[in-house]
Amino acid sequence: MQLNMSNRSNSDLTPVVPRKVRPAFFMLVACFALWGLLNNMTDNLVPAFQRIFTMDQSRAGLVQVAFYGAYAVLAIFASILIEEFSYRIGLLIGLGIYVLGALLYIPACVAQDFEIYFIAIFVVAGGCSLMETTCNPFVLSLGDKKTAVRRLNFAQAFNPVGSITGIALASGLILANLNPATAEERRTMDPEQLRGIIHSELFWVCAPYVGLCAIALLIWCFFLRYKGEAREETVGSEKSVGSRLSRVFIALLFAALPLWIMLEIWPDLDKVTWVLCGMIGPFVYLLMMKDYRSMLFTLLRKPRYTCGVVAQFFYVGVQIAAWTWLNAYCQRELGVDPATASHYYLASIVMFIICRWTATYYMKKFNPAGMMALFAVAAIITCAGVMYLPSSVLFTIGGHPVTPNVIALVLMSGCMSLMFPTIYGIALGGLGNEVKLGAAGLIMAILGGAVITPWMASIISSGDYNCLVSGFSTEIDTTLKCSSASLRASFIVPAICFAVVLVYALIFRKPLEEK
């Protein structure tokens, strides 16, 4: 995440990161890389679990429901935690929750149970939600306000570095260790033989998540001893520690208790519905507390902010959905295995990074919202390319076939590059005391990944929209559980999402001071 680059300081003498806070800053940079790594490594669990548990696209897509649903459910709790206490406390708790979730992968591996993995992924993502809600404003606070935007931009540059590392880990450890046996071959195996294969595959799913606990614990130990955070005036600063603890504890209950109760009463409840219902509790808490209720109503009266949350919902949804099904698309259209398909994912992330840096540079010269509108139009065009361009091989790179439709798929990532930070900056423009709660709303919008991904999955699995791409094969791949036509047709969903971003960019294209 990064703020609008158009309002840069005229002074180049003020250090972007003061010397005395550099150790803390670089530890925060490690957090940016860590959740970028986890986000993109988790994307690759979808094709992995689909093969391991021989499930269809819709059920495999529940990985994203768990991950991005946790962001939505716990973002408000995270903002209350840092409002009542401090960024440091929020970060410590976020890292601790991540470690707890990662360790849950071990019993999930032993039991070979997808439902336990669902809970473990939800807990891991809950830790990421706290970290992401905390780290961005924490970075802004580490130095002069005149250099805050540049400081956050620098920290954000390491998020995609983590993403590339996550893809490499997923490709080299998780996808590369999947047994090549097809779904039909697995069904005919001896149960003990199949159990041994699944145990080996799930071991490599667990290994990177558990191994990363060492890095998380190192960061945790640093901030446990860190005493350099300045105390800010917050809604809870005049209250006793006990009073603030009780407010945070009650907020946590409102976030977690409804989820547990629903699982106990309705164990077969649709997971998307489960997440959406789980979001009610945090909002009820906000409405109960006078100070937070006032903040919430102030935010809701700002169209620039509320529409920004909607735009962010659709943007994050399209990013996660497109990257989730990129692997399956490349497998089906190019005839490659999951590990090879992940190389195209890596190419997409590289394209994303190149375009993000390029766009950030040109924001000094051009209106960010205008640039986002241009990128959104280009993204819609790439969606059409993914749907309708042929899969005939143009050339190969290192033995990897390159086709017109896959080129469009990779270019789509470049078009997405500037959208999250630009929406973030536009939406938070002009906010005062509500900025922490406002940031939580934009993190909650990450729920889009839990909603848009299953929407695409339903189109892929059902084939109901094949009429949009008549002429392409409707033959079902028995391993991927989909056809070429259904995969192509599903990219109508990203086109709709990019259209929403385009509308937001056009409506709020003028800087705040001109409106």
ZAGU-914497 format. One record per residue (C-alpha): chain; x, y, z. Coordinates in Angstrom, 2 decimals, always signed. Example, Ala and Ser with C-alpha at 12.3 -4.5 7.8 and 13.67 -1.06 7.14 Angstrom:
# ZAGU-914497
ATOM, A, +12.30, -4.50, +7.80
ATOM, A, +13.67, -1.06, +7.14
***
This chain:
# ZAGU-914497
ATOM, A, +0.00, +0.00, +0.00
ATOM, A, +1.25, +3.49, -0.69
ATOM, A, -0.21, +6.97, -0.63
ATOM, A, -0.65, +9.47, -3.42
ATOM, A, +2.76, +10.34, -4.86
ATOM, A, +1.68, +13.68, -6.28
ATOM, A, +2.10, +15.56, -2.99
ATOM, A, +5.83, +15.16, -2.49
ATOM, A, +7.85, +17.31, -0.08
ATOM, A, +9.93, +20.09, -1.54
ATOM, A, +12.71, +19.38, +0.93
ATOM, A, +15.29, +16.74, +0.09
ATOM, A, +17.33, +17.43, +3.22
ATOM, A, +15.03, +15.71, +5.69
ATOM, A, +16.01, +12.02, +5.97
ATOM, A, +13.33, +9.63, +4.76
ATOM, A, +14.19, +7.26, +7.59
ATOM, A, +15.90, +8.89, +10.61
ATOM, A, +18.97, +7.01, +11.77
ATOM, A, +17.62, +6.21, +15.24
ATOM, A, +14.55, +4.36, +13.89
ATOM, A, +16.24, +2.49, +11.03
ATOM, A, +16.43, -0.87, +12.86
ATOM, A, +12.67, -0.72, +13.53
ATOM, A, +12.00, +0.42, +9.96
ATOM, A, +13.89, -2.46, +8.40
ATOM, A, +12.13, -4.93, +10.68
ATOM, A, +8.83, -3.49, +9.44
ATOM, A, +10.08, -3.88, +5.87
ATOM, A, +10.59, -7.57, +6.69
ATOM, A, +6.91, -7.72, +7.69
ATOM, A, +5.87, -6.23, +4.32
ATOM, A, +7.89, -8.95, +2.59
ATOM, A, +6.50, -11.64, +4.93
ATOM, A, +2.82, -11.06, +4.21
ATOM, A, +3.54, -10.59, +0.49
ATOM, A, +5.27, -13.98, +0.60
ATOM, A, +2.34, -15.60, +2.43
ATOM, A, -0.26, -14.08, +0.10
ATOM, A, +1.33, -15.43, -3.05
ATOM, A, +2.37, -18.75, -1.57
ATOM, A, -1.24, -19.31, -0.50
ATOM, A, -2.46, -18.66, -4.05
ATOM, A, -0.58, -21.81, -5.06
ATOM, A, -2.37, -23.91, -2.44
ATOM, A, -5.44, -23.90, -4.68
ATOM, A, -3.94, -26.07, -7.46
ATOM, A, -2.03, -28.05, -4.81
ATOM, A, -5.09, -28.96, -2.73
ATOM, A, -7.13, -29.61, -5.85
ATOM, A, -4.69, -32.34, -6.82
ATOM, A, -3.96, -33.65, -3.31
ATOM, A, -7.59, -33.96, -2.23
ATOM, A, -8.96, -34.54, -5.79
ATOM, A, -11.51, -31.74, -5.38
ATOM, A, -13.14, -29.42, -7.90
ATOM, A, -12.29, -25.76, -8.50
ATOM, A, -15.05, -24.44, -6.25
ATOM, A, -13.93, -26.37, -3.17
ATOM, A, -10.24, -25.67, -3.80
ATOM, A, -11.13, -21.99, -4.03
ATOM, A, -12.17, -22.09, -0.36
ATOM, A, -8.46, -21.55, +0.39
ATOM, A, -8.95, -17.95, -0.71
ATOM, A, -12.21, -17.65, +1.22
ATOM, A, -10.32, -18.58, +4.40
ATOM, A, -7.35, -16.32, +3.72
ATOM, A, -9.08, -13.15, +2.60
ATOM, A, -12.13, -13.71, +4.76
ATOM, A, -9.88, -13.48, +7.82
ATOM, A, -8.62, -10.11, +6.60
ATOM, A, -12.19, -8.83, +6.49
ATOM, A, -13.28, -10.23, +9.86
ATOM, A, -10.26, -9.10, +11.89
ATOM, A, -9.40, -5.72, +10.34
ATOM, A, -11.73, -3.76, +12.65
ATOM, A, -10.34, -5.58, +15.68
ATOM, A, -6.83, -4.67, +14.50
ATOM, A, -7.70, -0.97, +14.20
ATOM, A, -9.26, -0.99, +17.70
ATOM, A, -6.19, -2.72, +19.12
ATOM, A, -3.78, -0.10, +17.79
ATOM, A, -6.18, +2.73, +18.66
ATOM, A, -6.42, +1.58, +22.29
ATOM, A, -2.76, +0.63, +22.68
ATOM, A, -0.04, +1.03, +20.05
ATOM, A, +1.32, -0.11, +16.72
ATOM, A, +3.94, -2.21, +18.51
ATOM, A, +1.34, -4.18, +20.46
ATOM, A, -0.73, -4.72, +17.31
ATOM, A, +2.32, -6.04, +15.47
ATOM, A, +3.34, -8.37, +18.31
ATOM, A, -0.13, -9.91, +18.47
ATOM, A, -0.32, -10.21, +14.68
ATOM, A, +2.99, -12.07, +14.49
ATOM, A, +1.92, -14.34, +17.36
ATOM, A, -1.34, -15.23, +15.61
ATOM, A, +0.56, -16.04, +12.43
ATOM, A, +2.87, -18.46, +14.30
ATOM, A, -0.15, -20.14, +15.92
ATOM, A, -1.82, -20.60, +12.52
ATOM, A, +1.34, -21.95, +10.91
ATOM, A, +1.72, -24.55, +13.66
ATOM, A, -1.87, -25.69, +13.00
ATOM, A, -0.62, -26.93, +9.61
ATOM, A, +1.07, -29.81, +11.46
ATOM, A, -2.11, -31.48, +12.85
ATOM, A, -3.82, -30.75, +9.52
ATOM, A, -1.03, -32.69, +7.76
ATOM, A, -1.24, -35.60, +10.20
ATOM, A, -5.04, -35.81, +9.93
ATOM, A, -4.98, -35.15, +6.15
ATOM, A, -8.04, -32.99, +6.72
ATOM, A, -8.88, -30.05, +4.45
ATOM, A, -11.23, -28.58, +7.08
ATOM, A, -8.35, -28.21, +9.56
ATOM, A, -6.30, -26.57, +6.82
ATOM, A, -9.19, -24.14, +6.26
ATOM, A, -9.03, -23.08, +9.93
ATOM, A, -5.22, -22.92, +9.89
ATOM, A, -5.22, -20.72, +6.78
ATOM, A, -7.84, -18.48, +8.41
ATOM, A, -5.67, -18.05, +11.52
ATOM, A, -2.51, -17.36, +9.47
ATOM, A, -4.39, -14.72, +7.49
ATOM, A, -5.76, -13.25, +10.71
ATOM, A, -2.19, -12.59, +11.78
ATOM, A, -1.47, -11.01, +8.38
ATOM, A, -4.56, -8.80, +8.76
ATOM, A, -3.27, -7.44, +12.06
ATOM, A, +0.21, -6.93, +10.62
ATOM, A, -1.02, -5.15, +7.50
ATOM, A, -3.44, -2.90, +9.39
ATOM, A, -0.62, -1.99, +11.79
ATOM, A, +2.52, -1.74, +9.68
ATOM, A, +1.41, +0.88, +7.15
ATOM, A, +0.59, +3.62, +9.69
ATOM, A, +3.56, +2.46, +11.83
ATOM, A, +5.91, +3.18, +8.93
ATOM, A, +4.28, +6.59, +8.41
ATOM, A, +4.96, +7.45, +12.06
ATOM, A, +8.70, +6.69, +11.93
ATOM, A, +10.00, +10.11, +11.01
ATOM, A, +9.04, +13.50, +9.64
ATOM, A, +5.56, +13.83, +8.13
ATOM, A, +7.09, +15.51, +5.07
ATOM, A, +8.80, +12.26, +4.12
ATOM, A, +6.05, +9.87, +5.24
ATOM, A, +4.79, +9.08, +1.74
ATOM, A, +8.26, +8.33, +0.39
ATOM, A, +8.99, +6.20, +3.47
ATOM, A, +5.86, +4.11, +2.90
ATOM, A, +6.61, +3.77, -0.82
ATOM, A, +10.06, +2.42, +0.01
ATOM, A, +8.64, -0.11, +2.48
ATOM, A, +5.95, -1.18, +0.01
ATOM, A, +8.60, -1.93, -2.61
ATOM, A, +9.56, -5.02, -0.61
ATOM, A, +6.05, -6.48, -0.66
ATOM, A, +6.35, -7.80, -4.23
ATOM, A, +9.87, -9.03, -3.39
ATOM, A, +8.19, -11.22, -0.80
ATOM, A, +5.62, -12.21, -3.42
ATOM, A, +8.32, -13.49, -5.76
ATOM, A, +9.90, -15.41, -2.88
ATOM, A, +6.51, -16.94, -2.08
ATOM, A, +6.04, -18.06, -5.66
ATOM, A, +9.54, -19.56, -5.70
ATOM, A, +8.90, -21.43, -2.43
ATOM, A, +5.53, -22.68, -3.65
ATOM, A, +6.99, -23.80, -6.97
ATOM, A, +10.14, -25.38, -5.54
ATOM, A, +8.68, -26.96, -2.40
ATOM, A, +4.91, -27.38, -2.72
ATOM, A, +4.06, -27.78, -6.42
ATOM, A, +7.32, -29.55, -7.34
ATOM, A, +6.63, -32.26, -4.76
ATOM, A, +3.10, -33.07, -5.93
ATOM, A, +2.74, -36.65, -7.10
ATOM, A, +1.96, -36.70, -10.85
ATOM, A, -0.82, -39.30, -10.37
ATOM, A, -4.11, -38.14, -11.88
ATOM, A, -7.45, -38.13, -10.07
ATOM, A, -8.42, -41.43, -11.78
ATOM, A, -5.14, -43.08, -10.82
ATOM, A, -5.52, -41.96, -7.21
ATOM, A, -9.01, -43.44, -7.03
ATOM, A, -7.69, -46.85, -8.04
ATOM, A, -4.75, -46.85, -5.57
ATOM, A, -4.50, -48.93, -2.45
ATOM, A, -5.70, -46.73, +0.48
ATOM, A, -2.39, -47.06, +2.35
ATOM, A, -0.40, -46.18, -0.76
ATOM, A, -2.59, -43.13, -1.39
ATOM, A, -2.33, -42.07, +2.24
ATOM, A, +1.47, -42.20, +2.01
ATOM, A, +1.47, -40.07, -1.14
ATOM, A, -0.86, -37.49, +0.43
ATOM, A, +1.25, -37.37, +3.61
ATOM, A, +4.37, -36.62, +1.57
ATOM, A, +2.59, -33.91, -0.42
ATOM, A, +1.12, -32.28, +2.69
ATOM, A, +4.50, -32.37, +4.43
ATOM, A, +5.84, -30.05, +1.73
ATOM, A, +2.76, -27.85, +2.09
ATOM, A, +3.56, -27.47, +5.81
ATOM, A, +7.32, -27.05, +5.55
ATOM, A, +7.54, -23.43, +4.31
ATOM, A, +4.75, -22.14, +6.58
ATOM, A, +6.26, -23.71, +9.69
ATOM, A, +9.79, -22.76, +8.65
ATOM, A, +8.81, -19.08, +8.32
ATOM, A, +7.89, -19.10, +12.02
ATOM, A, +11.59, -18.60, +12.73
ATOM, A, +11.58, -15.27, +10.85
ATOM, A, +8.31, -14.21, +12.49
ATOM, A, +9.70, -15.01, +15.95
ATOM, A, +12.88, -13.03, +15.23
ATOM, A, +10.81, -9.95, +14.33
ATOM, A, +8.58, -10.58, +17.36
ATOM, A, +11.57, -10.63, +19.73
ATOM, A, +12.88, -7.36, +18.27
ATOM, A, +9.60, -5.50, +18.79
ATOM, A, +9.12, -7.05, +22.22
ATOM, A, +12.23, -5.10, +23.29
ATOM, A, +11.60, -2.05, +21.08
ATOM, A, +10.80, +1.09, +23.11
ATOM, A, +11.05, +3.81, +20.48
ATOM, A, +7.41, +4.20, +19.46
ATOM, A, +5.98, +7.63, +20.23
ATOM, A, +2.77, +7.62, +22.23
ATOM, A, -0.13, +9.12, +20.29
ATOM, A, -3.39, +10.56, +21.51
ATOM, A, -6.07, +7.94, +20.84
ATOM, A, -9.67, +7.40, +21.77
ATOM, A, -8.50, +5.27, +24.69
ATOM, A, -5.49, +7.29, +25.84
ATOM, A, -7.31, +8.84, +28.81
ATOM, A, -8.52, +5.45, +30.09
ATOM, A, -6.78, +2.99, +32.39
ATOM, A, -4.91, -0.01, +31.00
ATOM, A, -7.57, -2.30, +32.41
ATOM, A, -10.35, -0.38, +30.68
ATOM, A, -8.53, -0.45, +27.36
ATOM, A, -7.80, -4.17, +27.75
ATOM, A, -11.48, -4.88, +28.34
ATOM, A, -12.47, -2.89, +25.24
ATOM, A, -9.98, -4.83, +23.11
ATOM, A, -11.02, -8.18, +24.61
ATOM, A, -14.70, -7.48, +23.95
ATOM, A, -13.87, -6.41, +20.39
ATOM, A, -12.06, -9.74, +19.89
ATOM, A, -15.06, -11.64, +21.23
ATOM, A, -17.36, -9.83, +18.82
ATOM, A, -15.01, -10.84, +15.96
ATOM, A, -14.30, -14.48, +16.91
ATOM, A, -17.27, -15.75, +18.94
ATOM, A, -19.89, -15.54, +16.15
ATOM, A, -17.60, -17.52, +13.84
ATOM, A, -17.16, -20.29, +16.41
ATOM, A, -20.88, -20.43, +17.21
ATOM, A, -21.81, -20.70, +13.53
ATOM, A, -19.32, -23.53, +13.02
ATOM, A, -20.80, -25.40, +15.97
ATOM, A, -24.46, -24.90, +15.01
ATOM, A, -24.14, -25.06, +11.20
ATOM, A, -20.97, -27.07, +10.39
ATOM, A, -22.03, -27.37, +6.74
ATOM, A, -22.70, -23.63, +6.30
ATOM, A, -21.39, -22.21, +3.03
ATOM, A, -17.98, -20.72, +3.83
ATOM, A, -18.58, -17.42, +2.02
ATOM, A, -21.79, -16.97, +4.02
ATOM, A, -19.84, -17.88, +7.17
ATOM, A, -17.33, -15.10, +6.52
ATOM, A, -19.97, -12.52, +5.61
ATOM, A, -21.97, -13.28, +8.77
ATOM, A, -18.75, -13.16, +10.78
ATOM, A, -18.27, -9.52, +9.74
ATOM, A, -21.47, -8.50, +11.52
ATOM, A, -19.98, -8.83, +15.01
ATOM, A, -17.20, -6.21, +14.57
ATOM, A, -19.70, -3.72, +13.13
ATOM, A, -22.07, -4.31, +16.04
ATOM, A, -19.20, -3.50, +18.41
ATOM, A, -18.46, -0.25, +16.56
ATOM, A, -22.11, +0.79, +16.82
ATOM, A, -22.17, +0.01, +20.56
ATOM, A, -19.16, +2.22, +21.38
ATOM, A, -19.95, +5.94, +21.15
ATOM, A, -16.48, +7.09, +20.08
ATOM, A, -16.08, +4.45, +17.37
ATOM, A, -19.69, +4.92, +16.24
ATOM, A, -18.98, +8.59, +15.67
ATOM, A, -15.90, +7.74, +13.60
ATOM, A, -17.84, +5.19, +11.55
ATOM, A, -20.65, +7.62, +10.72
ATOM, A, -18.13, +10.29, +9.76
ATOM, A, -16.50, +7.86, +7.34
ATOM, A, -19.83, +6.77, +5.86
ATOM, A, -20.65, +10.39, +5.02
ATOM, A, -17.59, +10.63, +2.76
ATOM, A, -18.36, +9.29, -0.76
ATOM, A, -14.68, +9.39, -1.73
ATOM, A, -13.98, +6.95, +1.10
ATOM, A, -17.04, +4.68, +0.87
ATOM, A, -16.77, +4.34, -2.90
ATOM, A, -13.05, +3.69, -2.41
ATOM, A, -13.83, +0.73, -0.17
ATOM, A, -16.15, -0.65, -2.88
ATOM, A, -13.52, -0.12, -5.58
ATOM, A, -10.89, -1.76, -3.37
ATOM, A, -13.19, -4.74, -2.82
ATOM, A, -13.47, -5.35, -6.55
ATOM, A, -9.79, -4.64, -7.21
ATOM, A, -8.48, -7.04, -4.57
ATOM, A, -11.06, -9.57, -5.71
ATOM, A, -9.87, -9.45, -9.30
ATOM, A, -6.20, -9.60, -8.33
ATOM, A, -6.62, -12.65, -6.15
ATOM, A, -9.04, -14.41, -8.48
ATOM, A, -6.97, -13.83, -11.61
ATOM, A, -3.77, -15.02, -9.93
ATOM, A, -5.53, -17.98, -8.33
ATOM, A, -6.83, -19.35, -11.63
ATOM, A, -3.74, -18.37, -13.65
ATOM, A, -2.12, -21.71, -12.83
ATOM, A, -5.13, -23.74, -13.96
ATOM, A, -5.49, -21.59, -17.09
ATOM, A, -1.88, -22.20, -18.12
ATOM, A, -2.18, -25.92, -17.40
ATOM, A, -5.29, -26.22, -19.56
ATOM, A, -4.24, -23.94, -22.43
ATOM, A, -0.55, -24.85, -22.61
ATOM, A, -0.66, -28.47, -21.42
ATOM, A, +1.97, -27.91, -18.71
ATOM, A, +2.15, -29.28, -15.15
ATOM, A, +1.41, -27.15, -12.03
ATOM, A, +5.09, -26.44, -11.28
ATOM, A, +5.73, -25.22, -14.83
ATOM, A, +2.50, -23.18, -14.78
ATOM, A, +3.81, -21.39, -11.67
ATOM, A, +6.62, -19.93, -13.82
ATOM, A, +4.00, -17.94, -15.73
ATOM, A, +2.72, -16.73, -12.37
ATOM, A, +6.26, -15.58, -11.58
ATOM, A, +6.40, -13.74, -14.92
ATOM, A, +3.13, -12.02, -13.99
ATOM, A, +4.54, -10.85, -10.66
ATOM, A, +7.68, -9.52, -12.38
ATOM, A, +5.45, -7.62, -14.81
ATOM, A, +3.47, -6.32, -11.83
ATOM, A, +6.65, -5.03, -10.13
ATOM, A, +8.02, -3.37, -13.27
ATOM, A, +4.74, -1.59, -13.93
ATOM, A, +4.34, -0.53, -10.28
ATOM, A, +7.76, +1.14, -10.22
ATOM, A, +7.17, +2.74, -13.61
ATOM, A, +3.73, +4.03, -12.62
ATOM, A, +5.05, +5.38, -9.30
ATOM, A, +7.71, +7.36, -11.17
ATOM, A, +5.23, +8.90, -13.61
ATOM, A, +2.84, +9.86, -10.82
ATOM, A, +5.14, +12.82, -10.30
ATOM, A, +4.01, +14.09, -13.69
ATOM, A, +0.49, +12.75, -14.19
ATOM, A, -2.71, +12.55, -12.17
ATOM, A, -2.73, +9.15, -10.36
ATOM, A, -6.50, +8.71, -10.82
ATOM, A, -6.18, +9.45, -14.53
ATOM, A, -3.38, +6.89, -14.81
ATOM, A, -5.53, +4.35, -12.98
ATOM, A, -8.39, +4.92, -15.42
ATOM, A, -6.03, +4.30, -18.34
ATOM, A, -4.68, +1.12, -16.72
ATOM, A, -8.25, -0.09, -16.04
ATOM, A, -9.18, +0.28, -19.72
ATOM, A, -6.03, -1.64, -20.69
ATOM, A, -6.92, -4.35, -18.14
ATOM, A, -10.38, -4.80, -19.66
ATOM, A, -8.73, -5.23, -23.07
ATOM, A, -6.40, -7.91, -21.66
ATOM, A, -9.46, -9.73, -20.26
ATOM, A, -10.85, -9.87, -23.77
ATOM, A, -7.50, -11.25, -24.94
ATOM, A, -7.55, -13.99, -22.31
ATOM, A, -11.08, -14.94, -23.38
ATOM, A, -10.75, -14.80, -27.16
ATOM, A, -7.12, -14.93, -28.33
ATOM, A, -5.87, -18.33, -29.57
ATOM, A, -3.49, -20.60, -27.67
ATOM, A, -1.25, -21.21, -30.70
ATOM, A, +2.44, -21.11, -29.77
ATOM, A, +4.25, -18.01, -31.03
ATOM, A, +7.67, -18.90, -29.59
ATOM, A, +9.23, -20.56, -26.57
ATOM, A, +11.40, -19.18, -23.76
ATOM, A, +13.50, -21.74, -21.93
ATOM, A, +11.20, -24.48, -23.12
ATOM, A, +8.08, -22.57, -21.98
ATOM, A, +5.52, -22.01, -24.77
ATOM, A, +4.30, -18.44, -25.22
ATOM, A, +0.85, -17.89, -26.74
ATOM, A, -1.25, -14.76, -27.47
ATOM, A, -3.80, -15.50, -24.74
ATOM, A, -1.14, -16.15, -22.10
ATOM, A, +0.66, -12.92, -23.08
ATOM, A, -2.63, -11.11, -22.37
ATOM, A, -2.89, -12.93, -19.03
ATOM, A, +0.61, -11.79, -17.98
ATOM, A, +0.01, -8.22, -19.17
ATOM, A, -3.14, -8.10, -17.03
ATOM, A, -0.92, -8.18, -13.94
ATOM, A, +0.95, -5.12, -15.18
ATOM, A, -2.35, -3.27, -15.55
ATOM, A, -3.25, -4.10, -11.92
ATOM, A, +0.03, -2.79, -10.50
ATOM, A, -0.93, +0.75, -9.47
ATOM, A, -4.56, +0.14, -8.48
ATOM, A, -4.34, -0.85, -4.80
ATOM, A, -2.09, +2.02, -3.63
ATOM, A, -3.91, +4.58, -5.79
ATOM, A, -7.35, +3.62, -4.49
ATOM, A, -5.88, +3.57, -0.96
ATOM, A, -4.47, +7.08, -1.32
ATOM, A, -7.59, +8.58, -2.91
ATOM, A, -9.93, +7.00, -0.35
ATOM, A, -7.94, +8.11, +2.72
ATOM, A, -7.44, +11.64, +1.40
ATOM, A, -8.74, +14.26, +3.82
ATOM, A, -9.38, +11.92, +6.76
ATOM, A, -8.45, +13.15, +10.23
ATOM, A, -8.95, +11.18, +13.44
ATOM, A, -10.78, +8.49, +11.49
ATOM, A, -7.69, +7.42, +9.53
ATOM, A, -6.99, +4.23, +11.54
ATOM, A, -10.57, +3.02, +11.29
ATOM, A, -10.62, +4.14, +7.67
ATOM, A, -7.51, +2.06, +6.98
ATOM, A, -9.27, -0.92, +8.57
ATOM, A, -12.17, -0.48, +6.14
ATOM, A, -9.79, -0.63, +3.21
ATOM, A, -8.17, -3.75, +4.65
ATOM, A, -11.65, -5.26, +5.10
ATOM, A, -12.17, -4.69, +1.40
ATOM, A, -9.67, -7.51, +0.91
ATOM, A, -12.80, -9.62, +1.44
ATOM, A, -13.12, -9.25, -2.32
ATOM, A, -10.58, -12.06, -2.64
ATOM, A, -12.93, -14.36, -0.70
ATOM, A, -15.97, -13.45, -2.82
ATOM, A, -14.71, -12.87, -6.36
ATOM, A, -12.53, -16.01, -6.39
ATOM, A, -15.49, -18.37, -5.72
ATOM, A, -17.54, -16.40, -8.27
ATOM, A, -14.97, -17.25, -10.93
ATOM, A, -14.77, -20.81, -9.62
ATOM, A, -18.51, -21.29, -10.01
ATOM, A, -18.31, -20.22, -13.66
ATOM, A, -15.33, -22.52, -14.24
ATOM, A, -17.01, -25.52, -12.64
ATOM, A, -20.51, -25.05, -14.06
ATOM, A, -19.72, -24.01, -17.62
ATOM, A, -22.87, -21.87, -17.58
ATOM, A, -21.18, -19.01, -19.43
ATOM, A, -19.56, -21.07, -22.19
ATOM, A, -21.82, -19.29, -24.67
ATOM, A, -19.59, -16.22, -24.25
ATOM, A, -16.68, -18.07, -25.86
ATOM, A, -18.37, -20.34, -28.37
ATOM, A, -15.84, -22.08, -30.58
ATOM, A, -13.49, -23.12, -27.80
ATOM, A, -13.34, -26.66, -26.45
ATOM, A, -15.97, -27.70, -23.88
ATOM, A, -14.23, -31.02, -23.18
ATOM, A, -13.72, -31.44, -19.42
ATOM, A, -10.18, -32.02, -18.19
ATOM, A, -10.59, -34.79, -15.60
ATOM, A, -7.74, -33.50, -13.41
ATOM, A, -8.61, -29.79, -13.52
ATOM, A, -12.38, -30.47, -13.57
ATOM, A, -12.97, -27.79, -16.20
ATOM, A, -12.88, -27.06, -19.91
ATOM, A, -11.00, -24.50, -21.96
ATOM, A, -14.25, -22.67, -22.66
ATOM, A, -15.28, -22.43, -19.00
ATOM, A, -11.86, -21.13, -17.95
ATOM, A, -11.91, -18.50, -20.67
ATOM, A, -15.51, -17.49, -19.93
ATOM, A, -14.69, -16.96, -16.24
ATOM, A, -12.56, -13.93, -17.15
ATOM, A, -15.74, -11.94, -17.71
ATOM, A, -15.60, -11.49, -13.92
ATOM, A, -12.23, -9.62, -13.96
ATOM, A, -13.57, -7.43, -16.77
ATOM, A, -16.53, -6.42, -14.56
ATOM, A, -14.22, -5.72, -11.62
ATOM, A, -11.91, -3.53, -13.69
ATOM, A, -14.95, -1.62, -14.93
ATOM, A, -15.82, -0.76, -11.30
ATOM, A, -12.27, +0.54, -10.74
ATOM, A, -12.53, +2.58, -13.94
ATOM, A, -15.75, +4.25, -12.77
ATOM, A, -14.18, +5.13, -9.40
ATOM, A, -11.11, +6.61, -11.08
ATOM, A, -13.25, +8.77, -13.37
ATOM, A, -15.58, +10.03, -10.63
ATOM, A, -12.77, +10.97, -8.23
ATOM, A, -10.15, +11.92, -10.79
ATOM, A, -9.77, +15.46, -9.41
ATOM, A, -7.46, +15.95, -6.41
ATOM, A, -9.33, +16.53, -3.15
ATOM, A, -8.50, +20.22, -2.91
ATOM, A, -10.14, +20.88, -6.31
ATOM, A, -13.49, +19.31, -5.43
***
